[in-house]
């Protein structure tokens, strides 16, 4: 299975003020189990008592004060497709959710096509209203590489990550084609128009034959991306084809970056052994080969208070092997990399295989989500 964040509060713009202790000083504490294919986790800004968990099978569940509520917050299970890379894939709360009750979901419908909807919370804060407004429809030519993430940047715009449309090797060259939304990161203003407005500073506004929604391109399948709550920097995990998994990093910028697929896979020309033109491409800040895993799961930047020494640390991992790694960036360069795999184990002592997502709660604490149904929080050892 090759699966593809939400910005809430803005803590001080600092990277870690202290050296990070050895990963062996930390542990993974199970906080939920018995979920149905969970693939995302987030909380509305300021809501420190609840965590919202997305189940790929079509429901959003609430973990409130450590207890999993039986009634779903939202149930679209009859509307989603059930392929291995399909279903309910992403959730983002509007930055002003506390006052406007708006949230957004990304799923593949019964025909396998991508749909992004805006919903409202009902008078019951633990239940969504059934009315909705469609934000985006994208025809999917194949059942894989749907992306599926949603995240609001610190600029207040909604970012929508889409894979290249599927099959293998991007046979129609969609990721490099600015005339299609596939293989792109999109940036839209959901408050400025119906179904959305195009931000005037999007990089391809006014460019002939280019879709103005596009923020960046050259992506194969951005399975999980996130903004650093402190400064708005964007981190993306992009799933590889045959040999290499990559992490892309984008500091606050004017957009328009080309991350290389399908000319490159990671930092390597694609197909392997070919020569390729790398002019104008943005290289990943980290990569790993398929000797260590098979499908990257992009993560989150820690901005919580329970482990202040981890401030500014970006965690990511691999779906197949349960490898968990971290890096920190300063001046657009990686200044620290750590392997957490041996420290962060499941309750049974196994690696975090089936790692489908990382998540942050409203306090900035970080969680690991396993497709098998468990959720863990990274915590210091007692």
C-alpha positions, 0 to 999 in steps of 0.5 A: 500500500502506498498512501500519500495538516492543519495550522492551528496556533502560532508558538514562538518562532524558535527551533530547538533551544536545547540539544535533543536527548537520545531517542532512547529517552522517549517512548510511544504511549498508546492513546487509542485502539480499535479504529478502522484504517485510521489515516489522519489526526488533527484538532481545531485550534484551541480545542485541547480536550478533543482529537479528531481521527480520520478513518479511511473507511469513511468516518471521523472519530473523536478522542475526547479526554482519552476516550474514543466516542462511539458516535462518529463526528462525520460519516460518509462511509456510503460515499467513498470508494474502498481501494487500498489508496482510496477512501476518506483521506484528509481533514482540515479545520478552518483557522476560525473554526471556533467561530464559523464551524467550517471544516474540510474533507478530502475523499475519493467517491464511489467512482474513484474521483477526488472530492473536497467538501466543506462541512459545518459543525452542528449544534452538537459540537461532537457532530457535523451537520449533514449539509455541505458545499463542494470545493473541488472535483478532480477526475482520477484516471487510475485508483492510486496516487490520490494524495488526499491531504488538506492543510491551511497555511499561516496565510489562511489559504487551503492547500490541497495535495494531489498525486499524479493520477496513478498507474506507474511512472506517470505515463501521461506526464501529468506531474510536469504538466501545468495544465492539469491539477494532478501531481500538484500542490494547490492553493485556494482561498475558500473564503473569497469565492464560491467554490473558491477564489484564486489568491492573486499571488499564486505563481501561475496566475496569468500564465497561459495554459497553466491552472491558476490553483497550482502552488507547486508541481512535480509531485508523485504522491504527496502522502502527508504534508504539514506546515510548521506552526511557528513559521509557515514552512512546508514539509512534504513526504512524496512517495517514490516509484522504484527506489527512493522515498523523499522529503521536500522542504519549502520555506515560506516563499512565492511558490512555483517550485518544481520538485522533479517527478517524473524526471527525478525520483528523489535526487536521482534521474528517473528511470534509473540510469538515465540522464536528466535535466535538473535545471530549475528543480528543487531537490529533496532535503532528505531521501532514503532507499527501498532498502529501508522502506517502501512508502514514505509517510510525511510527518509534522514539526513538533511545537508542543510544550511537554518536550521543549527540547524537541521544538522545531523537530520534524518527524517522518517515517515509512509505512511498510517498515515502521522506520521513524526518523527526524530532522531539523532545518536551519537556514534551509539546511538539515542540521540534525538527523536522528533515527527513532525506530528502536525507541518508538515501539508499539505496545507489543514491542514491534516497529510502527509498521502500517504508519499511515500518518503523524498528527498534532493536537491543539497543544502541538503534541505529536502522534503516530497513526497506524493503519491497523487501528492504533494511535500513539503519542510520543512522550518522554520516559518517566 
